[in-house]
């Protein structure tokens, strides 16, 4: 029986060139994947950080405008209180002592309301902020909001304060001048700007995809004064002031009637 055995051919050389090319291609592929992963991941992280910064900046600006609107609504309330008080005095329906009416009117001064300007300064003076936001329609709309706020301060708060005649001294303010102030004009002017600001800031929220819930969460992270506590302290201060006025007016009336008896030396000295 003939058995055939297949013997290996030692004379045939392996394909070294093909193996080297394969290794090179695998190395290039691995390097390419590594580069893509490295730079791709870095790009995604950078993009995520940029979007987060844009959203944070947008919420800060929108929150600032919302806060300004609340301040403007306080001004509106003060103006309406002044307007109602004017009418009650003119109609003879003022409930308190008439000697307090002047002080009561003067207390309705919107100049006590202030706007925080830090966010506006960051927005208007830092070009990097505009680059971070990257939305021209949002930037234009926010700019109009801050222009409206400046107009409100000048044409409503400052102008009404000037009408009260308090720039020099309260002693120069007389009741007739206070009753002649056209407070209704300021109420209408203030309402128009407030409504315009509200509509503009709603548009800001739409442009940046910010919801009221997002803003509520954002505002809870901001530390501020306790507004209710401050209002309470202001009311206490106002009550003390009114009591002081009553006491001083009564003392003045008594003094004018009895000053000769109270201070006889003053009478003799005048001679």
Helices and strands as residue ranges (DSSP letters): H 16-90, G 98-100, H 101-107, G 110-112, H 118-125, H 127-133, H 136-152, I 153-158, H 159-163, G 170-172, H 175-179, H 183-208, H 212-220, H 227-262, H 264-270
